Amino acid sequence: MKIYLDSIGCRLNQAEIERLAREFIAAGHTLTGEPAEADLAVVNTCTVTAAADADSRQLVRRLKRAGAKRVVVTGCWATLNPEAAAALPGVALVVPNPQKENLLRLALPDTPEFDIEPIARRPIPGSRARTRAFIKAQDGCDNRCTFCVTTIARGPGRSVPAERVVADVSAAIRGGAQEVVLTGVHLGSWGHDFTPPQRLHSLVEAVLAQTSVPRLRLSSLEPWDLDAEFFSLWRNGRLAPHLHLPLQSGSASVLRRMARKTTPSAFARLVETARSLIPDLAVTTDIIVGFPGETDEEFRESLEFVRSLELAGGHVFTYSPRPGTAAAKMPNQVPLQIRKERNAEMRAVIAEAAARFRRRFIGRTLTVLWESSQPTAEGFALRGLSGNYLRVVAHSQTDLWNRFSRVTIIAEENGYLRGEIVNAKDAKKSQGRQG
């Protein structure tokens, strides 16, 4: 049977799709990148914003129009809106998040027993193709941020045992992955639910010690989970010097209404400590604008604080009321037009800081993993990522897809760094400290 897999939203959704891919392959099925060829299509949906809801519905409809014979819908939007998901054209089954681990058997009940552990990870064909492997280490969240519907859709925090994470990383490496990204809803809480409790620090150490992963990256980490001891992990050059720390607002009063466990001053101190201990660190963040009750003064406070951080990048979200969250019931909802205007202002500030960060590396040499390689008349046009999450483009006479190269940066343009490969013959599958 031919299986098409796709997802909307976060890296955790991507990690879940990748594990499903391994399960379908182990069960004897074939992955396809063409929905028209699919006997079964699986969509992992998202509900973090109203736009994510719409994208999820649109993707399901598009797969049906493209010719997918049966569609299975899972993920956060489907979990909170099962009837609406089931009513979409072509949907044969809706699998809520608590049952996602059994999706294959729910969709194909006659599947015989199989073992996925020996199965090496393969890049998923189609729109979800990635050289980087996303590995689920944690799910759910015990925080109660007033804007967040993910807690409702995903449930309480749960950690994936270290041995399973290590096994999944090893499978990714056997499949040729050169970079692995550990993901979770609240990744920094990993191990809190074990007896005795454990810490993310020990999981990262285990992955680095027990696997040969060339580059390990951590996905979003809540700032209150981190300390100087955690940053000592970056003494190992295989750990990518990039921290994504969701702030959500630079206004102390808005953070209190959001029920975030940090303050602007605490966040600034954390960033300063991290930068002092991790060379060439890229710090990125998430910001919500137009949160209920956000005054002009609070927005300006947030804008100026974000400006002071000199970030390497970030995502800006226009506040979207999510049914079932405390914020959706708060008074003084900000008009949509004002929310959009604030979004544009905040994005401009972050874009300016990101450009300054990129320009710091002109004239320097970075280690880049090539994620895209397009044939040209002269060779191959390459696009890839440095360890500190800088997007780099270069040209090569040979196809270096999914390989590392040392690249000298010569210019910054259109959100990318343009570089020249130091020596294409030296492209390698392992490296030390990376910028």
C-alpha positions in Angstrom: 0.0 0.0 0.0 1.2 3.5 -0.8 1.2 6.0 2.1 1.4 9.8 1.9 2.3 11.7 5.1 2.0 15.4 5.8 1.7 17.8 8.7 0.9 21.4 9.7 2.6 23.3 12.5 5.4 22.5 15.0 8.5 20.3 14.9 6.8 17.9 17.3 4.2 17.2 14.5 7.0 16.6 12.1 8.7 14.2 14.6 5.4 12.3 15.0 5.1 12.0 11.2 8.6 10.7 10.9 7.9 8.0 13.5 4.7 7.1 11.6 6.8 6.8 8.4 9.1 4.2 10.1 6.1 2.3 11.3 4.4 2.1 7.9 7.7 1.1 6.3 8.3 -1.6 8.9 4.8 -2.9 8.3 5.6 -3.4 4.6 4.1 -0.3 3.1 5.7 2.2 0.7 5.9 6.0 1.2 5.0 8.3 -1.7 5.4 12.0 -2.2 2.4 12.2 -4.6 -1.0 12.4 -3.0 -2.5 11.1 -6.3 -0.7 7.8 -5.8 -1.7 7.4 -2.2 -4.0 4.6 -1.0 -3.9 6.2 2.4 -2.9 9.8 3.4 -2.3 10.9 7.0 -2.4 14.5 8.1 -1.1 15.7 11.4 -3.0 18.9 12.1 -2.3 22.0 14.2 -4.6 24.4 16.2 -2.1 26.9 17.7 -3.8 29.7 15.8 -7.0 30.2 13.7 -4.7 30.3 10.7 -3.3 26.8 11.6 -6.9 25.6 11.8 -7.6 26.8 8.3 -4.3 25.4 7.0 -5.2 22.0 8.4 -8.6 21.9 6.8 -7.2 23.2 3.5 -4.5 20.5 3.4 -7.1 17.7 3.9 -9.3 19.1 1.1 -6.2 19.5 -1.1 -5.2 15.8 -0.6 -8.7 14.7 -1.5 -8.8 16.8 -4.7 -5.4 15.4 -5.6 -6.7 11.9 -5.6 -5.8 10.4 -2.2 -8.1 7.4 -1.8 -8.5 7.6 2.0 -7.5 10.3 4.4 -6.7 9.8 8.1 -6.7 13.0 10.2 -4.9 13.3 13.5 -3.2 16.0 15.6 -4.3 18.9 17.7 -7.0 20.5 15.5 -8.6 17.1 14.8 -8.5 16.2 18.6 -10.4 19.4 19.5 -12.7 19.3 16.5 -13.3 15.6 15.7 -16.8 16.1 14.1 -15.6 18.9 11.8 -12.6 16.8 10.9 -14.7 13.7 10.1 -17.0 15.9 7.9 -14.2 16.9 5.6 -14.2 15.3 2.1 -12.3 12.0 1.9 -11.8 11.6 5.6 -12.1 7.9 6.6 -10.9 8.2 10.2 -10.1 10.7 12.9 -7.5 9.7 15.4 -7.2 12.0 18.5 -3.8 12.7 20.0 -4.2 10.1 22.9 -4.6 7.4 20.3 -1.9 8.6 17.9 0.6 5.9 18.9 -1.9 3.3 17.6 -2.8 5.2 14.4 -1.4 2.6 12.0 -3.4 -0.3 13.5 -6.5 1.9 13.8 -6.2 2.8 10.1 -5.2 -0.7 8.9 -6.6 -3.2 11.5 -5.2 -6.2 9.6 -1.6 -5.2 10.0 0.5 -8.0 11.4 3.0 -7.6 14.2 6.2 -5.8 13.4 9.3 -4.3 15.1 10.4 -0.8 14.0 13.7 -0.7 16.0 15.9 -2.1 13.1 14.3 0.3 10.6 16.5 3.2 9.7 14.9 6.6 9.3 14.3 7.7 5.7 13.5 11.3 4.6 9.7 11.5 3.9 9.1 12.1 0.2 7.0 15.1 -0.8 6.5 18.4 1.1 7.8 17.0 4.4 11.2 15.9 3.1 13.9 16.9 5.5 17.6 16.0 5.9 17.3 16.9 9.6 15.5 14.2 11.7 13.0 15.4 14.3 12.8 13.1 17.3 10.0 13.3 19.8 11.4 13.3 23.4 8.4 14.8 25.3 4.7 15.5 24.8 2.0 17.6 26.6 2.5 20.4 29.1 1.6 21.2 32.7 1.9 24.9 32.3 -1.3 26.9 32.1 -0.4 29.8 29.9 -3.7 31.6 29.4 -3.4 31.9 25.6 -2.4 28.3 24.8 -4.7 25.7 23.5 -2.0 23.1 23.1 -2.2 22.1 26.7 -5.9 21.2 26.1 -5.1 19.3 22.9 -2.0 17.5 24.1 -2.8 16.9 27.8 -0.3 16.8 30.7 3.4 16.6 30.3 4.9 13.1 29.5 8.5 12.2 28.8 9.7 9.6 26.3 12.2 7.3 28.1 15.8 8.1 27.3 16.5 4.6 25.9 13.7 5.1 23.3 15.0 8.6 22.4 18.5 7.2 22.0 17.1 4.3 19.8 15.2 6.8 17.6 18.3 9.0 17.2 20.3 5.9 16.3 17.7 4.9 13.7 17.9 8.4 12.2 21.7 8.2 12.0 21.5 4.8 10.3 19.2 6.4 7.8 21.8 9.0 7.0 20.6 11.9 9.1 23.4 14.4 9.8 21.4 16.6 12.2 18.9 15.5 14.8 16.4 17.8 16.5 15.0 16.8 19.9 11.4 18.1 20.2 8.5 18.3 22.6 5.7 20.6 23.7 7.6 21.4 26.9 11.0 19.9 26.1 12.7 21.5 29.1 10.4 19.6 31.5 11.7 16.2 30.2 12.1 13.7 33.0 9.9 15.5 35.6 7.4 12.6 35.5 9.9 9.8 36.1 10.6 8.2 39.5 13.0 9.5 40.5 12.8 12.7 38.5 15.3 13.3 35.8 16.5 16.4 33.9 16.8 17.3 30.2 20.5 17.7 30.9 20.9 14.0 31.4 19.0 13.1 28.2 21.2 15.4 26.1 24.3 13.9 27.7 23.0 10.4 26.9 22.3 11.1 23.3 25.8 12.7 22.8 27.5 9.8 24.6 25.6 6.9 23.2 25.2 7.9 19.6 27.4 9.3 16.9 25.0 12.1 15.9 27.2 14.7 14.0 25.0 17.6 15.0 22.3 17.7 17.7 19.9 20.6 18.0 17.3 21.3 20.7 13.9 22.7 19.8 12.0 25.3 21.8 12.9 25.6 25.5 11.0 27.5 28.1 13.4 30.0 29.7 12.5 29.1 33.3 13.8 25.5 32.8 17.4 26.6 32.1 20.4 27.6 34.1 24.2 28.1 33.7 24.8 24.4 34.4 22.6 23.5 31.4 24.6 25.7 29.1 27.8 23.8 30.0 26.5 21.1 27.7 27.7 23.2 24.8 31.3 22.3 25.6 30.5 19.4 23.3 30.9 20.9 19.7 28.3 18.6 18.3 25.5 20.5 20.1 24.3 23.3 17.8 24.8 26.8 19.2 21.2 27.8 18.9 18.6 28.4 21.6 14.9 29.1 20.7 13.5 30.6 23.9 9.8 31.7 23.7 9.4 35.0 25.5 5.8 35.8 24.2 5.9 39.4 25.4 8.5 42.0 26.5 6.0 43.6 28.9 6.0 42.4 32.5 2.3 43.1 33.0 1.3 41.2 29.8 3.5 38.3 30.8 1.6 38.2 34.1 -1.8 38.1 32.3 -0.3 35.3 30.1 0.7 33.3 33.3 4.2 33.0 31.9 6.8 32.0 34.6 9.4 34.7 33.6 9.9 38.4 33.5 11.7 40.6 31.0 14.6 41.2 33.4 15.0 37.4 34.1 14.8 36.6 30.4 17.5 39.2 29.7 19.8 37.8 32.3 19.3 34.3 31.0 20.2 35.4 27.4 23.3 37.2 28.7 24.5 34.1 30.6 23.9 31.9 27.6 25.8 34.2 25.3 28.7 34.4 27.7 29.1 30.6 27.8 28.2 29.6 24.2 30.4 31.1 21.4 28.5 32.6 18.4 25.1 31.6 20.0 22.0 32.4 18.0 19.0 33.2 20.2 15.6 33.2 18.6 12.1 33.6 20.2 8.4 33.7 19.8 6.4 36.9 20.4 2.6 37.4 20.6 1.2 40.8 19.8 -2.2 42.1 20.5 -2.8 40.0 23.6 -6.1 40.9 25.4 -5.7 44.2 27.2 -2.4 45.0 25.6 -2.2 48.8 25.7 -0.2 51.0 23.4 2.3 51.5 26.3 2.6 47.8 26.9 3.2 47.1 23.2 5.9 49.8 23.1 7.5 48.3 26.2 7.5 44.9 24.5 8.8 46.3 21.3 11.7 48.1 22.9 12.6 45.1 25.1 12.7 42.8 22.0 14.8 45.4 20.2 17.3 45.4 23.2 17.8 41.7 22.9 19.5 41.8 19.5 17.9 38.5 18.5 19.1 36.2 15.6 15.5 35.8 14.6 12.0 35.0 15.8 8.4 34.2 15.1 5.7 36.9 15.6 2.2 35.8 16.1 -0.9 38.0 16.0 -2.9 37.0 19.0 -5.7 34.5 18.0 -8.4 33.7 20.6 -8.5 29.9 21.1 -11.7 28.4 22.4 -11.3 26.9 25.8 -8.4 29.2 26.9 -8.6 31.7 29.7 -7.4 34.6 27.4 -10.3 34.1 25.0 -12.7 35.2 27.8 -10.6 38.2 28.9 -12.0 41.7 28.5 -10.5 44.4 26.3 -9.8 42.2 23.2 -7.5 44.2 20.9 -9.1 45.0 17.5 -7.8 42.9 14.7 -6.4 45.8 12.6 -4.4 47.0 15.6 -3.1 43.5 16.1 -2.0 43.3 12.5 -0.2 46.7 12.7 1.7 45.6 15.8 2.7 42.4 14.2 4.3 44.3 11.3 6.2 46.6 13.7 7.5 43.7 15.8 8.5 41.7 12.7 10.4 44.7 11.4 12.4 45.0 14.6 13.3 41.3 14.7 14.2 41.3 11.0 16.6 44.2 11.5 18.3 42.4 14.4 18.5 39.2 12.5 20.2 40.9 9.6 22.7 42.5 11.9 23.4 39.0 13.4 23.9 37.5 10.0 26.3 40.3 8.9 28.5 39.5 11.9 29.6 36.4 10.0 30.7 38.0 6.8 34.3 37.0 6.2 34.1 34.1 8.6 34.0 30.4 7.9 31.0 28.3 9.1 30.1 24.6 9.0 27.0 24.2 6.9 24.7 21.1 6.4 23.3 21.3 2.9 19.5 20.6 2.9 18.8 21.5 -0.7 20.7 20.8 -3.9 19.4 22.0 -7.2 21.1 21.1 -10.5 22.2 24.1 -12.6 24.1 24.5 -15.9 27.3 25.1 -13.9 26.8 22.5 -11.1 24.6 22.6 -8.1 22.9 25.5 -6.2 23.0 24.6 -2.5 21.0 25.8 0.5 21.7 24.8 4.1 22.0 25.6 7.8 24.9 26.5 10.0 25.0 25.2 13.6 23.6 28.6 14.8 20.7 28.4 12.4 22.0 30.7 9.7 20.7 30.0 6.2 23.5 29.8 3.8 23.6 29.5 0.0 26.5 28.5 -2.2 27.5 26.9 -5.5 29.3 23.6 -6.0 30.5 21.5 -8.9 29.4 18.4 -7.0 26.1 17.4 -5.3 26.7 17.9 -1.6 23.1 17.3 -0.4 23.1 16.1 3.3 26.8 16.7 3.7 28.7 19.2 5.8 31.0 21.8 4.2 33.2 24.5 5.5 31.9 27.7 3.9 33.5 31.2 3.9 30.7 33.8 4.1 31.1 36.6 1.5 27.7 38.5 1.7 24.3 38.9 3.3 21.4 39.1 1.0 17.6 38.4 1.2 17.7 36.8 4.5 20.5 34.4 3.5 24.3 34.4 3.8 26.1 33.7 0.5 29.3 31.8 0.8 32.0 29.9 -1.0 32.9 26.4 -0.1 36.4 26.3 1.3 37.2 23.0 -0.5 34.3 20.9 -2.0 36.5 17.8 -1.7 36.6 18.3 2.0 32.8 18.0 2.4 32.4 15.6 5.3 29.8 13.8 7.4 31.1 14.9 10.7 32.4 18.0 12.3 33.6 19.7 15.6 32.4 23.0 17.0 30.1 24.7 14.5 29.0 28.2 14.0 
